[in-house]
Amino acid sequence: MSTERPGQDAIARKGWLAAHKWLLLRRTCQLGILALFFIGPWFGIWIIKGNLSSSLALDVLPLTDPYLLLQMLAAGFVPAATAVVGALIVAVFYLLVGGRVFCAWVCPVNMITDAAAWGRRRFGIKANHAPDTRSRYWVLAGTFVAAFVTGALAWEWINPVSITHRGLFFGMGAGLWFLVAVFLYDLLVAQRGWCGHLCPMGVFYSLLGKTALLRVAAPRRDECDDCMDCFVVCPEPRVIRPALKKAGQESPVILSSLCTTCGRCIDVCGQKVFRLTHRFDQRSSS
């Protein structure tokens, strides 16, 4: 196995399309969600109004980022009833489906950090000075403290997701350099540094996903040939080992809420060890 080109065995066994199925579906979903926001101002077809933090779908359904709502409360704002209802709708969805599905299937910054991860593999960049993974919990707490102290949504001034969305509509301006910094940090300094070690949104949504139904499992783990390709492409590789190697659990299901359900482990595995399933699926090859 070459860590610079993971998934070559999967391409040989399954074909290129099957070995990139989940990646292509994710990109279609991410770009499709952005397109829903654009077709209103571009073509006058208002399917959804607003942004990724707060929006109104079909002029009926409010959708609010629950993380944003909590920041508003910390800053001393009294949110509108529609914002509270929208936050509850989004929270229930991610409680059922999995909070970090947002990171892999919605967040536009994911495309930037995935590009950096690809660049590290392509150019053989080994430097890795990532902070402790618990740092993101401190950053998360810091965003609420900043909101409380400033009386404003301080995190939203530099939130890469908000910067990306605003930039696509109104021009990047200085925000472009923050996104470039995230890319270069992941590329040259810390492997999966932003999403895996610092991003407060990701860890907030992981807290919502502890009881989620949608899961990736390794039912054919006995067929694993230890090529390590799944670990190379996984944005949170430590979540794989318990299910794949029976390390502390017998269940073949990846139970960690840090799993983004991106499906790349399914894509790159030539042995078809992984599949997308639900948390109660305990079927495993013997």
C-alpha positions in Angstrom: 0.0 0.0 0.0 1.2 3.5 -0.9 0.0 6.1 1.5 0.3 8.7 -1.2 -2.2 6.8 -3.4 -4.7 5.0 -1.1 -7.5 3.1 -2.7 -5.6 1.8 -5.7 -6.6 -1.8 -4.8 -10.2 -0.7 -4.5 -10.1 0.9 -8.0 -8.6 -2.3 -9.4 -11.2 -4.5 -7.8 -14.3 -2.3 -8.0 -13.6 0.2 -10.7 -12.9 3.9 -10.4 -16.5 5.0 -10.0 -17.4 2.5 -7.2 -14.1 3.4 -5.4 -15.2 7.0 -5.3 -18.9 6.6 -4.9 -19.3 8.2 -1.5 -16.8 11.0 -2.2 -18.8 11.9 -5.4 -22.1 11.8 -3.5 -20.7 14.0 -0.8 -19.4 16.6 -3.2 -22.7 16.6 -5.0 -24.5 17.1 -1.7 -22.2 19.9 -0.6 -22.3 21.8 -3.9 -26.1 21.1 -4.3 -26.8 22.7 -0.9 -24.8 25.8 -1.9 -26.6 25.9 -5.2 -30.0 26.0 -3.3 -28.9 29.3 -1.8 -27.7 30.7 -5.1 -30.6 29.9 -7.4 -32.8 32.5 -5.5 -30.7 35.6 -6.1 -29.5 34.3 -9.5 -32.8 33.0 -11.0 -35.5 34.2 -8.6 -36.4 30.6 -7.5 -36.4 30.9 -3.7 -36.2 27.3 -2.4 -34.2 28.5 0.6 -33.4 31.9 1.9 -30.6 32.9 4.3 -27.4 31.1 4.9 -26.0 27.9 6.5 -26.4 29.4 10.0 -30.1 30.5 9.7 -32.4 30.0 6.8 -36.0 29.5 5.7 -36.9 26.7 3.4 -39.9 27.1 1.0 -41.0 30.1 3.0 -42.3 27.7 5.7 -39.5 25.7 7.4 -37.1 27.6 9.7 -33.6 26.1 10.0 -31.2 27.4 12.6 -27.7 26.3 13.6 -28.2 25.2 17.3 -24.6 26.2 17.9 -25.4 29.7 16.7 -28.4 29.8 18.9 -26.4 28.9 22.0 -23.9 31.7 21.1 -26.8 34.1 20.9 -27.9 33.1 24.3 -24.4 33.5 25.7 -24.1 36.9 24.2 -27.4 38.0 25.9 -29.6 38.1 22.8 -33.2 36.9 23.0 -33.7 34.8 19.9 -37.0 34.9 17.9 -39.4 32.0 18.3 -38.7 30.9 14.7 -35.0 30.7 15.5 -35.7 28.4 18.5 -38.0 26.2 16.4 -35.4 26.1 13.6 -32.7 25.1 16.1 -34.8 22.3 17.5 -35.5 20.9 14.0 -31.8 20.9 13.1 -30.8 19.4 16.5 -33.4 16.6 16.2 -32.2 15.8 12.7 -28.6 15.5 13.8 -29.4 13.6 16.9 -31.0 11.0 14.7 -28.7 11.0 11.7 -25.4 12.0 13.3 -24.0 15.4 14.1 -20.8 15.2 12.1 -22.7 14.4 9.0 -22.7 18.2 8.8 -18.9 18.2 8.5 -18.7 15.7 5.7 -21.9 16.4 3.8 -22.7 20.1 4.3 -19.7 22.1 5.4 -18.1 23.8 2.5 -14.8 24.1 4.4 -14.6 20.3 4.2 -13.7 20.6 0.5 -10.7 22.9 1.5 -9.4 20.6 4.2 -9.9 17.5 2.0 -7.8 19.2 -0.7 -5.1 19.9 1.8 -5.2 16.2 2.9 -4.9 15.1 -0.7 -2.0 17.5 -1.2 -0.1 16.0 1.9 -0.5 12.5 0.4 0.3 13.6 -3.2 3.5 15.5 -2.2 4.6 13.2 0.6 4.4 16.0 3.3 5.1 14.3 6.6 5.3 17.3 9.0 2.6 17.0 11.7 2.6 19.4 14.6 -1.1 19.1 15.4 -2.3 20.1 18.9 -4.0 17.7 21.2 -7.4 16.6 19.8 -9.0 17.9 23.0 -8.0 21.4 22.0 -11.2 21.7 20.0 -13.3 21.4 23.2 -11.4 24.3 24.7 -11.9 26.3 21.5 -15.6 25.5 21.7 -15.8 26.7 25.3 -13.9 29.8 24.2 -16.4 30.8 21.6 -19.1 30.9 24.3 -16.9 32.8 26.7 -16.1 35.3 23.9 -19.8 35.7 23.1 -20.5 36.3 26.8 -17.7 38.8 27.3 -18.2 40.8 24.1 -22.0 40.6 23.9 -21.6 39.7 20.3 -21.3 36.6 18.1 -17.5 36.9 18.2 -16.9 33.4 16.7 -18.9 34.3 13.6 -16.4 37.0 12.7 -13.8 34.4 11.9 -15.9 31.2 11.4 -14.6 29.7 8.2 -18.0 28.3 7.3 -19.6 31.8 7.6 -16.7 33.4 5.8 -17.0 30.9 2.9 -20.8 31.5 2.5 -20.5 35.2 2.8 -17.5 35.2 0.4 -19.4 33.3 -2.3 -22.2 35.8 -2.2 -20.4 39.1 -1.6 -16.8 38.4 -2.4 -14.1 37.0 -0.2 -12.2 40.1 0.7 -9.9 39.6 3.7 -11.8 36.4 4.6 -10.0 34.7 1.8 -6.8 34.8 3.7 -8.3 33.1 6.7 -9.4 30.2 4.4 -6.0 30.1 2.8 -4.5 29.9 6.3 -6.7 26.9 7.1 -5.6 25.2 3.9 -1.9 25.9 4.5 -2.2 24.9 8.1 -3.6 21.5 7.2 -1.2 21.1 4.2 2.1 22.1 5.8 1.7 22.0 9.6 -0.9 19.7 11.0 -2.5 16.7 9.4 -6.3 17.2 9.5 -5.4 20.0 11.9 -8.4 22.2 11.5 -11.3 19.7 11.4 -9.7 17.1 13.6 -8.1 19.3 16.3 -9.5 22.8 16.3 -12.9 23.3 14.7 -15.5 24.0 17.4 -18.4 23.4 15.1 -17.2 19.9 14.4 -16.9 19.0 18.0 -20.2 20.7 18.9 -22.0 18.5 16.3 -20.2 15.4 17.5 -21.8 16.0 20.9 -25.2 15.9 19.1 -24.3 12.6 17.4 -23.7 10.3 20.3 -26.9 8.4 19.9 -27.3 8.8 16.1 -28.8 5.9 14.1 -26.7 6.3 10.9 -23.4 4.5 11.3 -20.5 3.0 9.3 -19.7 -0.6 10.2 -17.0 -3.2 9.4 -19.1 -6.4 9.1 -16.4 -8.1 7.0 -13.5 -7.1 9.3 -12.2 -10.7 9.1 -11.4 -10.0 5.4 -9.2 -7.0 6.3 -5.7 -7.3 4.8 -4.2 -4.5 6.9 -3.5 -2.3 4.0 -4.3 0.8 6.2 -5.9 2.7 3.3 -9.0 3.4 5.5 -6.8 4.9 8.2 -5.0 7.1 5.7 -8.1 8.7 4.2 -10.3 8.9 7.4 -10.5 12.4 8.9 -10.8 10.8 12.3 -8.8 7.6 12.0 -8.8 6.7 15.6 -12.6 5.9 15.4 -11.9 2.9 13.1 -9.8 0.7 15.2 -12.4 -0.3 17.9 -14.8 -1.7 15.3 -12.2 -3.0 12.8 -9.8 -4.6 15.3 -12.2 -5.4 18.1 -10.3 -3.0 20.3 -12.4 -2.7 23.4 -15.7 -3.6 21.7 -17.1 -6.6 19.9 -19.6 -4.6 17.8 -18.5 -4.1 14.1 -20.2 -0.7 14.2 -18.1 2.5 14.5 -19.8 4.0 17.5 -17.7 7.1 18.1 -19.7 10.3 17.6 -16.5 11.8 16.0 -17.1 9.7 12.9 -18.1 12.0 10.1 -19.9 9.3 8.1 -18.0 10.4 5.0 -17.9 6.9 3.6 -14.3 7.2 2.4 -13.3 4.0 4.3 -16.0 2.2 2.2 -14.7 3.7 -1.0 -11.0 2.8 -0.6 -11.4 -0.7 0.8 -10.8 -3.3 -1.9 -11.9 -6.0 0.5 -15.4 -4.4 1.0 -15.0 -4.5 4.7 -17.1 -1.5 5.4 -20.7 -0.5 4.8 -23.2 2.2 5.7 -25.8 0.9 8.1 -27.4 1.7 11.5 -26.1 1.5 15.1 -28.1 -1.7 15.9 -26.6 -3.7 13.0 -24.4 -6.3 14.7 -24.0 -8.6 11.7 -20.4 -9.6 11.2 -18.6 -12.2 9.2 -17.2 -15.1 11.2 
